[in-house]
């Protein structure tokens, strides 16, 4: 039919050309209607869900696209594409971005509880308890960040789903995927941890040493928590899970939470002694002797080594797991 139409137009003989053209149009329209009916009948569940889905209004705005592109400009091209994809996917999934509302409520309640603590009384007693609470707040804030990491960071690799094989077979380094997940998770969790620490220390009015120690410790712990959670998620993936909440309640997530809290607890224990010594030195206005300085510096260095060791070991294991995915894919492609 198409040949008849083309031939008639080419030689200038209209003749039956409109008839053949009408046959083409009617056949195409009939095929389209038949295909739509058959598809709706065979894939009724998917067809129903496609009609119920909401349009992604935010991620299609020009301002959003421009802001996202500008913020990701410093990243390498491959990593920029991965981070952009993860960001758009997050805000298109109502089950994901809606958790931010609960997280905001958690931050408000958390900070408000510190603001209304009944710390009135004798000045020395009040000052002592304010700084003790500020120090223990590092442990509590670390627990909050670790819990959030198990919900959002641990499932990051698994949420690629069954389409992960596309990344495996693509001519790209899977390490870029791992690092993109790391950075896109680190930034919001770092903001969360610092907000919890800085606001609570502001309301507690702690001594200068704690104003520096707590934020720096929280920043280092957040990096370690993200690295450990992502590495554990890479080691224990669940590509068959359809929801992040199912992945976050798996045995691998429990192992990840234990590892994260072990790092947080170890750092808090190591920093307890220097905090105690410096607190009473500040309170009594007595300088530290060389032995005390040595113990303080030694404890702080030991806590820094724990965080650095946990972070680098987690990164090493996570990247090695991604390399194993690549090797597995290459082996499967061999004849």
Buried (B, 14 or more C-beta within 10 A) or exposed (E): EEEBBEEBEEEEEEEEBEEBBEBBEEEEEEEEEEEEEEEEEEEEEEBEEEEEEEEBEEBEEEEBEEEBEEBBEEBEEBBBBBBBEBBBBBBBBEEBEEBEEEBEEBBEEBBEEBEEEEBEEEEEEBBBBBBBBBBEBBBBBBBBBBBBBBBBBBBBBBBBEEEBBEBBEEEBBBBBBBBBBBBBBBBBBBEBBBBBBBBBBEBBEBBEBBBEBBBEBBBBBBBBBBBBBBBBBBBBBBBEBEEBEBBBBBEBBBBBBEBBBEBBEBBBBBBBBBBBBBBEBBEEEEEBEEEBBEBBEEBBEBBBEBBEEBBEBBBEBBBEBBBEBBEEBEEEEEE
